[in-house]
Amino acid sequence: MDQLKSSPEITRDASLSGQVILVTGGASGLGAALSRVLCASGAQVVVADLHQDRAETTVAALKEEGGAAHAIALDVGDAQAAENAIGDIVRRFGRIDVLINNAGTDITLPMAELKPEDWLRVINTNLNGPFLLAKYASEEMKKNGNGHIINIASTAAKRAWPNASAYHASKWGLLGLSHAMHAELRPMGIRVTAVIAGGMRTPFLLDRFPDIDVATLQEPTNVAQAIKSVLLLPKETVVSEIMVLPMRETSWP
């Protein structure tokens, strides 16, 4: 809740009124910023997080601001949980218009120290989860002849650095998966966008790299606003990939 209260001011409008949007990893970081921006635009936002209490805390803050939000607990890499989540959303709200695959994790270790179970956990969350949720969400979107799937990648999908083999593998894989979805789902009226997000002032980055220069990073709300602009494009247009970088990040590109 404190993170939401300290976020930059955003403009409220009704540009996404009537849209039902699922945001995974929605309780913190970019997910919380997305939930806030989309709620402020009139969407019904389903905030999913591995921990129900965190999702509920974020939803309470969104409702204080006048947003329409609902909290669910979700392990995105659990196939049955992913199917149930999409089914429950459709039963509760009648539809799902947008899926934002934002949940992600990382274990920053050299390969020699990375346990097989750690590798599998990163791949399961960052790559298997988006596939599973897109699989079930797209089936519902096909019924309406439209929908939008947003896959949050990273500059880690375009380059590599040491001690992040699982993260790079998952994000390079997610970028490829996103483009494959784009090719497959376009004929059905479903748009798919991969978002290459540069460094943001989020716990995901700051907790792991406390010495990072925050002045070179961007607010997650800025990335959320860019994603909103993609969602608002005319239905005849799709952006298959977008890169959103901090102005002062010098390492990429």
C-alpha positions as CSV (number, residue, x, y, z in Angstrom):
1,M,0.0,0.0,0.0
2,D,2.8,2.4,0.8
3,Q,4.3,1.8,-2.7
4,L,1.0,2.9,-4.3
5,K,0.6,5.9,-2.1
6,S,4.1,7.1,-3.0
7,S,3.6,6.6,-6.7
8,P,3.4,9.5,-9.1
9,E,0.0,11.1,-9.7
10,I,-1.9,9.7,-12.6
11,T,-4.8,11.0,-14.6
12,R,-8.2,9.3,-14.1
13,D,-10.3,8.7,-17.2
14,A,-12.7,6.1,-18.6
15,S,-10.6,5.0,-21.6
16,L,-10.6,1.3,-20.5
17,S,-14.1,1.3,-19.0
18,G,-15.8,-2.2,-19.3
19,Q,-12.5,-4.0,-19.7
20,V,-11.7,-6.9,-17.4
21,I,-7.9,-7.1,-17.0
22,L,-5.8,-9.8,-15.2
23,V,-2.4,-8.6,-13.9
24,T,-0.2,-11.3,-12.5
25,G,2.4,-10.3,-10.0
26,G,0.1,-7.4,-9.4
27,A,0.8,-6.7,-5.7
28,S,4.1,-4.9,-6.1
29,G,6.5,-3.2,-8.5
30,L,5.4,-2.9,-12.1
31,G,2.4,-5.1,-11.4
32,A,1.1,-2.7,-8.8
33,A,1.8,0.3,-11.0
34,L,-0.1,-1.4,-13.8
35,S,-3.0,-2.2,-11.6
36,R,-3.2,1.5,-10.4
37,V,-3.0,3.0,-14.0
38,L,-5.6,0.5,-15.4
39,C,-8.0,1.1,-12.5
40,A,-7.7,4.8,-12.9
41,S,-8.7,4.2,-16.6
42,G,-11.9,2.6,-15.6
43,A,-10.9,-1.1,-16.0
44,Q,-12.0,-3.9,-13.7
45,V,-8.6,-5.2,-12.6
46,V,-7.9,-8.6,-11.1
47,V,-4.7,-8.4,-9.0
48,A,-3.1,-11.8,-8.8
49,D,-0.2,-12.6,-6.5
50,L,1.4,-15.7,-5.1
51,H,0.3,-14.4,-1.6
52,Q,-3.4,-13.6,-1.1
53,D,-2.7,-11.1,1.6
54,R,-0.4,-9.0,-0.6
55,A,-3.0,-9.0,-3.3
56,E,-5.7,-7.9,-0.9
57,T,-3.5,-5.1,0.5
58,T,-2.9,-3.7,-3.0
59,V,-6.6,-4.0,-3.9
60,A,-7.6,-2.2,-0.7
61,A,-5.3,0.7,-1.7
62,L,-6.8,0.8,-5.2
63,K,-10.3,0.8,-3.9
64,E,-9.4,3.8,-1.6
65,E,-8.6,5.6,-4.9
66,G,-12.0,4.7,-6.4
67,G,-10.8,1.8,-8.5
68,A,-12.5,-1.4,-9.2
69,A,-10.2,-4.3,-8.2
70,H,-10.4,-7.9,-7.1
71,A,-7.6,-9.9,-5.4
72,I,-6.8,-13.6,-6.1
73,A,-3.9,-15.9,-5.0
74,L,-2.2,-17.5,-8.0
75,D,0.8,-19.6,-8.6
76,V,1.1,-18.9,-12.3
77,G,3.3,-22.0,-13.0
78,D,0.6,-24.3,-11.6
79,A,-1.4,-25.5,-14.7
80,Q,-4.6,-26.3,-12.8
81,A,-4.4,-23.0,-10.8
82,A,-4.0,-21.1,-14.1
83,E,-7.0,-22.8,-15.7
84,N,-9.1,-22.3,-12.5
85,A,-8.1,-18.6,-12.3
86,I,-9.3,-17.8,-15.9
87,G,-12.5,-19.8,-15.4
88,D,-13.2,-18.0,-12.1
89,I,-12.6,-14.6,-13.6
90,V,-15.0,-15.3,-16.5
91,R,-17.7,-16.7,-14.2
92,R,-17.4,-13.6,-11.9
93,F,-17.1,-10.9,-14.5
94,G,-18.4,-12.5,-17.7
95,R,-15.3,-12.1,-19.7
96,I,-11.5,-11.5,-19.8
97,D,-10.3,-8.8,-22.2
98,V,-6.7,-8.4,-21.3
99,L,-4.1,-10.7,-19.7
100,I,-0.8,-9.1,-18.5
101,N,1.8,-11.7,-17.8
102,N,3.9,-9.7,-15.4
103,A,4.8,-12.2,-12.6
104,G,8.5,-12.9,-12.5
105,T,11.3,-14.1,-10.3
106,D,15.1,-14.5,-10.4
107,I,17.9,-16.2,-8.6
108,T,21.1,-14.3,-9.1
109,L,23.8,-17.0,-8.8
110,P,26.6,-18.5,-11.0
111,M,25.6,-21.7,-12.8
112,A,27.9,-23.7,-10.5
113,E,25.9,-22.6,-7.5
114,L,22.4,-22.7,-9.1
115,K,20.4,-25.7,-7.9
116,P,18.3,-27.6,-10.4
117,E,15.2,-26.8,-8.4
118,D,16.0,-23.1,-8.5
119,W,16.4,-23.2,-12.3
120,L,13.1,-24.9,-12.6
121,R,11.3,-22.4,-10.4
122,V,12.5,-19.4,-12.5
123,I,11.5,-21.1,-15.7
124,N,8.2,-22.2,-14.3
125,T,7.2,-18.7,-13.2
126,N,8.7,-16.6,-16.0
127,L,8.0,-18.9,-19.0
128,N,5.6,-21.7,-18.2
129,G,3.2,-19.4,-16.4
130,P,2.7,-17.0,-19.3
131,F,2.1,-19.9,-21.6
132,L,-0.5,-21.5,-19.3
133,L,-2.4,-18.3,-18.7
134,A,-2.3,-17.3,-22.3
135,K,-3.5,-20.8,-23.3
136,Y,-6.6,-20.6,-21.2
137,A,-7.3,-16.8,-21.6
138,S,-7.0,-17.0,-25.3
139,E,-9.7,-19.7,-25.5
140,E,-12.1,-17.2,-23.7
141,M,-11.0,-14.3,-25.9
142,K,-11.7,-16.3,-29.1
143,K,-15.4,-16.4,-28.1
144,N,-15.6,-12.6,-28.3
145,G,-13.3,-12.3,-31.3
146,N,-10.9,-10.0,-29.6
147,G,-8.5,-9.6,-26.6
148,H,-5.0,-8.6,-25.8
149,I,-2.2,-10.5,-24.1
150,I,0.8,-8.5,-22.8
151,N,4.0,-10.4,-22.0
152,I,6.4,-8.4,-19.7
153,A,9.9,-9.3,-20.8
154,S,13.1,-7.4,-20.1
155,T,16.3,-6.2,-21.7
156,A,17.5,-9.5,-20.4
157,A,15.6,-11.0,-23.4
158,K,18.0,-9.1,-25.7
159,R,21.4,-9.3,-24.0
160,A,23.1,-11.3,-21.3
161,W,25.2,-10.8,-18.2
162,P,26.9,-13.3,-15.7
163,N,25.1,-15.1,-12.9
164,A,21.6,-14.9,-14.4
165,S,21.4,-17.9,-16.7
166,A,17.9,-19.0,-15.6
167,Y,16.5,-15.4,-15.9
168,H,18.0,-14.9,-19.3
169,A,16.7,-18.3,-20.6
170,S,13.2,-17.5,-19.3
171,K,13.1,-14.0,-20.7
172,W,14.6,-14.9,-24.1
173,G,12.1,-17.8,-24.2
174,L,9.2,-15.5,-23.2
175,L,10.1,-13.1,-26.1
176,G,10.0,-15.9,-28.6
177,L,6.8,-17.3,-27.1
178,S,5.2,-13.9,-27.3
179,H,6.0,-13.5,-31.0
180,A,4.8,-17.1,-31.7
181,M,1.5,-16.2,-29.9
182,H,1.3,-13.0,-32.0
183,A,1.5,-15.0,-35.2
184,E,-0.9,-17.7,-34.1
185,L,-3.6,-15.5,-32.5
186,R,-3.8,-12.6,-34.8
187,P,-6.3,-14.3,-37.2
188,M,-8.6,-14.8,-34.2
189,G,-8.6,-11.1,-33.4
190,I,-6.3,-11.4,-30.4
191,R,-3.4,-9.0,-30.1
192,V,-0.2,-10.0,-28.4
193,T,2.5,-7.6,-27.3
194,A,5.9,-8.2,-25.8
195,V,7.2,-5.4,-23.5
196,I,10.9,-5.0,-23.2
197,A,11.2,-3.0,-20.0
198,G,14.4,-1.3,-19.0
199,G,15.5,-0.8,-15.4
200,M,12.7,0.3,-13.0
201,R,12.7,1.5,-9.4
202,T,11.0,-1.6,-8.1
203,P,11.8,-4.0,-5.2
204,F,12.6,-6.7,-7.8
205,L,15.7,-4.7,-8.8
206,L,16.5,-2.6,-5.8
207,D,16.4,-5.5,-3.3
208,R,18.9,-7.5,-5.4
209,F,21.2,-4.7,-6.3
210,P,21.2,-2.2,-3.4
211,D,24.2,-0.3,-4.9
212,I,22.5,0.5,-8.2
213,D,22.2,4.2,-9.1
214,V,18.4,4.8,-8.9
215,A,18.8,8.0,-11.0
216,T,19.5,5.8,-14.0
217,L,16.2,3.9,-13.5
218,Q,12.6,4.8,-14.4
219,E,9.4,4.8,-12.4
220,P,7.3,1.7,-13.1
221,T,4.3,4.0,-13.6
222,N,6.0,5.2,-16.8
223,V,6.2,1.7,-18.2
224,A,2.5,1.1,-17.1
225,Q,1.5,4.3,-19.0
226,A,3.3,3.0,-22.1
227,I,1.4,-0.3,-21.8
228,K,-1.9,1.5,-21.5
229,S,-1.1,3.4,-24.7
230,V,-0.7,0.1,-26.5
231,L,-4.0,-1.2,-25.1
232,L,-5.7,1.9,-26.5
233,L,-4.6,1.5,-30.1
234,P,-7.4,0.9,-32.7
235,K,-8.4,-2.8,-33.0
236,E,-7.0,-2.9,-36.6
237,T,-3.5,-2.3,-35.2
238,V,-1.2,-4.4,-33.1
239,V,2.3,-3.6,-31.6
240,S,4.0,-6.9,-31.4
241,E,7.0,-5.6,-29.4
242,I,7.7,-2.4,-27.5
243,M,10.9,-1.3,-25.7
244,V,10.5,1.2,-22.8
245,L,13.9,2.4,-21.4
246,P,15.0,4.9,-18.8
247,M,16.5,8.0,-20.5
248,R,19.7,7.7,-18.3
249,E,20.2,4.0,-18.6
250,T,23.5,3.8,-20.4
251,S,24.0,0.0,-20.6
252,W,21.3,-0.6,-23.2
253,P,21.1,-0.2,-26.1
